Every structure is written in structure tokens, then in C-alpha cells.
């Protein structure tokens, strides 16, 4: 029933928009609605930090509402990071954790996010929280080498996820059927540090929905001097899990813990129950 209602609402809105867009007044009304949506924001408080996030749709409202409960282990990991550290947030999405690290720990954050559908929200969130001097956007994907390839996207929602660069599989290692795609330049993290002059990160967070192991292959030099890594790993995706474990161990890191919230555990029937945030520290 819920799906039928959503389909009816979507169809109705599309019909109204098709009528409005044919007139100057109608186009003005649509412009005002879009501006209103992109200016709408929600305040989030966690610990002593207060953040504001743009919420143009239900997905971003959900991200804001579940800020403290979706990945509490990630927030706790950030809380343990020494103030003033340099963090690379690889797969930053709309910047939930980039902004929290910058605001609560006074960190310098380099936010890697290639999705054109997320970049505007990421930029708006940085501006809204007055963190322009603390968070730097790198609008390109990281992988294991410098190359031109395709960003395959399973969603075009603002704030969406489930995209993959240069590969045809997603977060579960299974074939991804993209609904939107475009070519972009990708490079390794070691390339990024060398070519762009980015500082050595003290801590690295990686959440890219499937190619985490390839990102790790591309930051082997950086891993030699990193203090800690948080990486999302799917235990059912054997290649990803085995490669992540091997690379991080060879870099002299040990797994301190792996956790996920009850929200992920409740999605076990979809395979998400085997997705963990692994926290690695230097020996």
C-alpha cells in the first residue's frame, strides 16, 4: 500500500510540474520550491557539537535524524582523534562525519566525494556550518591507480550512495546495474598526496560502497605513517575483506574492533548485517 501511495504521489507531482513548467509563472513557482528545498536545514546536536545539514529530501532528513544512531562507532572513533589532526574522509557523501570531525575536534579534513548529486550538498553543509577553512573538497574518486573510467551510480538521489568507480560491482561484490553514469578521472591516494600536495593524513576514513580494498591498494605509502584507519568492510565480500585485512596488516596496523549499529544488524536479510566498520590502529 505504501509503495502504491508513493507511486501515486510521484505521478501526481510529475503531472503538476509538467503543467507548471509550460508557463512563466509556473516556472517561477518551481524555481521557488527548489530554492526552498535547498535552503531547508535541520540542526543536529551530538555531544558538545551543533551542526546544520541541508535537507532537501527525505533521505537527507533521515541522515540528519539518525546522525547519532546510524554509525555511533564512527562518531566515537572521531571523538578519540587528537585535536588538530589531519583526516582524509574518502567517500564523504554530504559531509556528516567530515563536518563533525572539523567542528568537534578542530581537524583539517579532506573530503573526497565524486558524486555530482552529493557535491552541492557537501559544499552547502560546509558553508552553512562556517567550516570553509577546515574542510577541503576533493571532487574526484580514489582507487588504486591514475585512470579515466566510469562512475557507475545506482541512485541519483541527492545524498544517495551505492556508486562505484571503475568497476561493475557494488557494496556486496555483486554486479551493479547503474541508472546513471559518467566518466571522470580517478587516482590513488598516494597520487593525490604527490600531485596535489595534500598533507599526510593522521587518520583515514574509507566508505566507498565496494572498492575499499582498491582504495587501500592506492594508499600504501600513506599507510606507513598513518595513526589510524576506519574502513567499512563487508565480510561476505571475500575479495574485499581479505585484501583489506592483508594491506592493513602489512602496513603495521592492527584491528582494534569492528562494529555496526542495530540498524545494520536489522538489515541482515538484505546482507547488510555483515557490513562492519573496522577500526585499525598503529602497533
C-alpha positions in Angstrom: 0.0 0.0 0.0 2.8 2.4 0.9 4.5 1.8 -2.4 1.2 2.4 -4.3 0.7 5.7 -2.4 4.3 6.8 -3.2 3.8 5.9 -6.9 0.6 7.9 -7.0 2.2 10.9 -5.3 5.2 10.8 -7.7 2.9 10.6 -10.7 0.7 13.5 -9.4 3.7 15.7 -8.7 5.2 15.0 -12.2 1.9 15.8 -13.8 1.6 19.1 -11.9 5.2 20.0 -12.7 4.7 19.3 -16.4 1.8 21.7 -16.4 3.6 24.4 -14.4 6.7 24.4 -16.5 4.8 25.5 -19.6 4.2 29.0 -18.2 6.4 31.7 -16.9 4.6 31.9 -13.6 4.7 28.1 -13.3 8.4 28.0 -13.9 8.8 30.7 -11.2 6.8 28.7 -8.8 9.0 25.6 -9.4 12.2 27.7 -9.0 10.9 29.0 -5.6 10.1 25.4 -4.5 13.6 24.2 -5.5 15.3 27.1 -3.7 13.2 26.5 -0.6 14.2 22.8 -0.6 17.9 23.5 -1.0 17.8 26.1 1.8 15.9 23.9 4.3 18.1 22.6 7.0 18.0 20.6 10.2 20.0 21.2 13.4 21.8 18.2 14.8 23.4 18.1 18.3 25.8 15.4 19.3 27.9 15.8 22.4 29.0 19.4 22.5 28.8 19.9 18.8 25.9 21.6 17.0 25.7 21.1 13.2 23.3 22.1 10.5 22.6 19.9 7.5 20.7 20.8 4.3 17.6 18.6 4.0 16.1 18.9 0.5 14.6 15.5 0.6 13.6 12.6 2.9 16.9 10.8 2.5 18.9 13.8 3.9 16.3 14.3 6.6 16.8 10.7 7.6 20.6 11.2 7.6 20.2 14.1 10.0 17.7 12.4 12.2 19.9 9.2 12.6 23.2 11.1 12.9 23.9 9.8 16.4 22.4 6.3 15.9 23.4 5.1 12.4 27.1 4.8 13.0 27.9 5.6 16.6 31.2 3.8 16.3 32.3 6.3 13.7 31.5 9.2 16.0 33.3 7.5 18.9 36.3 7.0 16.7 36.3 10.7 15.8 35.9 11.6 19.4 39.2 9.8 20.2 41.2 11.6 17.5 43.6 14.2 18.9 42.5 17.8 18.2 44.1 19.4 15.2 44.7 16.2 13.3 44.5 15.8 9.5 41.8 13.4 8.3 41.0 12.1 4.9 37.3 11.3 4.6 37.2 9.1 1.5 33.5 8.7 0.4 32.4 11.8 2.3 28.8 11.9 0.8 27.2 15.1 2.1 29.8 15.5 4.9 28.2 14.2 8.1 31.5 13.0 9.5 33.8 15.5 7.8 31.9 18.3 9.5 31.7 16.6 12.8 35.5 16.0 12.9 36.1 19.6 11.9 33.7 21.0 14.4 34.3 18.8 17.4 38.0 18.0 17.0 39.2 21.1 15.1 40.6 18.7 12.4 41.7 19.7 8.9 39.5 17.4 6.8 40.0 16.5 3.1 36.6 15.2 1.9 36.8 13.0 -1.2 33.4 12.8 -3.0 32.9 12.3 -6.7 29.1 12.3 -7.0 27.7 15.3 -8.7 24.4 14.7 -6.8 26.2 15.0 -3.4 28.8 17.7 -4.1 26.4 20.6 -3.9 25.0 19.4 -0.6 28.5 18.8 0.8 29.5 22.4 -0.2 26.3 23.8 1.2 26.8 22.0 4.5 30.4 23.2 4.8 29.3 26.8 4.2 26.3 26.5 6.5 28.5 25.4 9.4 31.2 28.1 8.7 33.8 25.4 8.2 35.2 26.6 4.8 38.7 26.9 6.3 38.6 23.4 7.9 37.1 21.2 5.2 38.5 20.8 1.7 36.5 19.1 -1.1 38.3 16.8 -3.5 35.6 16.1 -6.2 37.3 13.0 -7.6 37.2 9.3 -6.8 40.1 7.4 -5.3 41.1 3.9 -6.5 44.3 2.0 -6.9 45.9 4.0 -9.8 45.6 7.1 -12.0 43.0 6.4 -14.8 39.9 7.7 -16.6 37.0 5.4 -16.0 33.2 5.4 -15.3 31.4 6.3 -12.1 28.5 3.9 -12.0 25.6 5.1 -9.9 22.7 3.1 -8.6 20.9 6.2 -7.4 20.6 9.8 -8.5 19.0 10.9 -5.2 20.6 14.0 -3.5 22.6 12.4 -0.7 22.5 9.0 -2.3 25.1 6.3 -2.1 25.8 2.9 -3.8 28.0 4.1 -6.6 31.3 2.5 -7.7 34.2 3.9 -9.8 35.9 1.8 -12.5 34.2 -1.5 -11.5 30.9 -3.2 -12.3 30.2 -4.4 -8.8 28.7 -2.7 -5.7 29.0 -2.9 -1.9 28.2 -6.7 -1.9 30.6 -7.7 -4.6 27.7 -8.5 -6.9 27.1 -6.9 -10.3 25.8 -3.3 -10.1 23.2 -2.1 -12.6 23.8 1.6 -12.9 20.9 4.0 -13.7 23.3 6.9 -14.2 27.0 7.0 -15.3 29.7 9.4 -16.5 33.4 9.3 -17.0 35.8 11.0 -14.6 39.4 11.0 -13.7 40.3 8.8 -10.7 43.6 8.4 -8.9 45.2 6.7 -6.0 45.6 8.4 -2.6 49.3 8.3 -3.0 48.9 10.1 -6.3 46.7 12.7 -4.6 49.2 13.4 -2.0 52.0 13.7 -4.5 50.3 15.6 -7.4 48.0 17.9 -5.3 50.4 18.5 -2.4 48.0 17.2 0.2 49.4 16.7 3.7 50.0 13.3 5.1 46.8 12.2 6.9 46.9 11.2 10.5 43.6 9.3 10.2 41.7 7.9 7.2 38.1 7.0 6.9 37.0 4.9 3.9 33.4 4.2 2.9 33.0 3.8 -0.8 30.5 1.0 -1.1 32.6 -1.8 -2.6 36.1 -0.7 -3.7 37.5 -0.1 -0.2 40.3 -2.7 -0.9 41.3 -0.8 -4.1 41.5 2.5 -2.3 43.7 0.8 0.3 46.0 -0.5 -2.5 46.4 3.1 -3.6 47.5 4.5 -0.3 50.2 2.0 0.8 52.7 4.8 1.1 50.4 6.9 3.2 49.6 3.9 5.5 53.2 3.7 6.6 52.8 6.9 8.6 49.0 6.9 9.4 47.9 6.6 13.0 44.5 5.0 12.4 42.1 3.9 9.8 38.3 3.3 9.9 37.1 1.3 6.9 33.8 -0.2 6.0 34.1 -3.9 5.1 31.5 -6.5 4.0 32.6 -9.9 5.5 30.5 -11.6 2.8 32.6 -9.9 0.0 35.6 -12.2 0.3 38.0 -10.3 -2.0 37.3 -7.0 -0.3 37.6 -8.4 3.2 40.7 -10.4 2.5 42.5 -7.7 0.7 41.7 -5.0 3.3 42.9 -7.2 6.1 46.2 -8.1 4.2 47.0 -4.5 3.2 46.4 -3.0 6.6 48.3 -5.7 8.5 51.3 -5.3 6.1 51.2 -1.5 6.9 51.7 -2.3 10.6 48.2 -1.8 11.7 46.1 -4.0 14.0 42.4 -4.2 14.2 41.2 -2.7 17.4 37.5 -3.5 16.9 34.7 -3.9 14.3 31.2 -2.8 15.0 27.9 -1.7 13.5 24.7 -0.3 14.9 21.5 -2.2 15.5 20.2 -0.5 12.3 22.7 -2.6 10.3 22.0 -5.8 12.2 18.3 -5.4 11.5 19.1 -5.4 7.8 20.8 -8.8 7.8 18.1 -10.3 5.5 19.5 -7.9 2.8 23.1 -8.8 3.5 23.8 -5.5 5.3 24.2 -7.3 8.6 27.7 -8.4 7.6 28.9 -4.9 6.9 31.2 -3.6 9.7 33.2 -0.5 10.4 36.6 -1.8 11.2 38.9 0.3 13.3 42.6 -0.2 12.8 45.4 1.4 14.9 49.2 1.5 14.5 51.0 -1.1 16.5 
